[in-house]
Amino acid sequence: MLVKRNAGRIILHVDMNSFYASVEVAFNPDLKGKPLAIGGRTEERKGIIVTCSYEARAIGVKAPMPVWQAKRICPELIVIPPNFERYRNASLAMFDLLREYTHLVEPVSIDEGYVDLTEYKTKDPVKIAGTIQTRLLEELSLPSSIGIAPNKFLAKMASDMKKPLGITILRKRELHEKLWPLSVGDMHGVGGKTAEKLHTIGIKTIKDLAEGNDIQLKQLLGINGERLKRRANGIDDRSVDPDSIYDFKSVGNQTTLPKNIINARQIEEALRKLAASVSARLKKKGVMGTRVFITIRYHDRRTITRSRKLDNPIVEADVLYSYAKQLFDKNWDGGAIRLLGITAQDLVEKEEAVKQLDLFSFEKDAKDEPLLHVIEKLNSRYGKGIIKRGMKVGRVVDNTNGTSFNKDFLQE
């Protein structure tokens, strides 16, 4: 359902819990329930803890504690080096899942992002948040906390209020009881040094900041003082920006199969459907992939990920399928499969893609040369983009009315 703009917004902030450690547990379930830390240079005394599981935190381990100190606090602590490729792939899968609900997804970092549900059929955003949280846990084995609010700032604050596996609603009318009593240092956007400065003018809580003197705040923090006061009062007009996909440079899709399969024909059919879906999304965004990535999850939840760098950017479904199938055939061990995924990575704008000619593509490219020359002349004379090979089609939006929950949630 389309919710009218003046009715407000419904924003989710999805924040993965202890992300690196959770990814490692998903990769190796034997680590579940154990004190686990991700640490750099674990063989050296100067190595530090990057992040750790909640079991380790309960004992007193925290980042950026030196590894030797963490081991002294918790002798049974399991410390493993970071695997950033593994974390990046898990992040891509997480954001792909979120985009199944709306294209208005804004990645903020590798393990958190905003989702704008305002313009979509959301009879119960809390139920949708619960579904997202459950799917992240069941399909990716990744726990998360989700904040629901009328803007990005409040959604971010809400997601921090209950961890792990929390879902928190924060309405503007609840600021005085849920937000304002917190220390100003706990506010998103206020770092340690800023908090110290605010303390010098008597601002200790978020309520103090919300009621702070405009002139004092501007003298102390410049324009940021005004911005922080607005946020403390629950005011944040920033939109959720889906263009952040280009920071992550991937478009992918995965499917949990209705049953575990080993049949080659069924596997090929699933891969073809995935390739078609990814191809359609690439074309819609006007981008091409220069790396193909596959995910195979077996019936026992073992998961492998493999990728291949390509010589030329690709976008067509049959080509995506071909490369994905090659990767699959090379890495499948014959076990029953529960989930399959295909992702096109390292994206480039279609207009910017430069194809490397080879013996197999030269003949086709030569045939296209006269047409390309005409397009280049027209663009040169009348402006870039005046004519292209193909066109983008805009998204059709449902224009029905909102629900009672939307009205209750955002009539403030």
Beta strands, then each sheet from edge to edge (+ up, - down):
strand 1: 11-16
strand 2: 36-39
strand 3: 49-52
strand 4: 78-80
strand 5: 105-109
strand 6: 112-116
strand 7: 144-149
strand 8: 167-169
strand 9: 250-261
strand 10: 287-298
strand 11: 303-314
strand 12: 337-345
strand 13: 348-349
sheet 1: 5+ 6- 1+ 7- 8-
sheet 2: 3+ 2- 4-
sheet 3: 9+ 12- 10+ 11-
sheet 4: 9+ 12- 10+ 13-
end
